[in-house]
Amino acid sequence: MTLENYLATVIGVTAVACGPFIIRHRVRIFHVIVDANRAMYGSSGRLLARRSSPWWVGFCGVWLMIIGVGAILVGIFGRE
């Protein structure tokens, strides 16, 4: 195995490990994102906060886990 395989495996394991954390704490993460958007962008940040929801943060957590599984598979089965 090459360095790229090890790197892909490590990134994949990290992504799979962080995915459930993001899903579990999606409301808290969403509130941090909303507060940061309001502070940085003012009225457009408030508009974005009204149109979004914590569901999308959970959705990103699920996709992070799927991408992590893909990275693990590339790390294990990838050949040059």
Rosetta blueprint (number, residue, H / E / L):
1 M L
2 T L
3 L H
4 E H
5 N H
6 Y H
7 L H
8 A H
9 T H
10 V H
11 I H
12 G H
13 V H
14 T H
15 A H
16 V H
17 A H
18 C H
19 G H
20 P H
21 F H
22 I H
23 I H
24 R H
25 H L
26 R H
27 V H
28 R H
29 I H
30 F H
31 H H
32 V H
33 I H
34 V H
35 D H
36 A H
37 N H
38 R H
39 A H
40 M H
41 Y H
42 G L
43 S H
44 S H
45 G H
46 R H
47 L H
48 L H
49 A H
50 R H
51 R H
52 S L
53 S L
54 P H
55 W H
56 W H
57 V H
58 G H
59 F H
60 C H
61 G H
62 V H
63 W H
64 L H
65 M H
66 I H
67 I H
68 G H
69 V H
70 G H
71 A H
72 I H
73 L H
74 V H
75 G H
76 I H
77 F H
78 G L
79 R L
80 E L
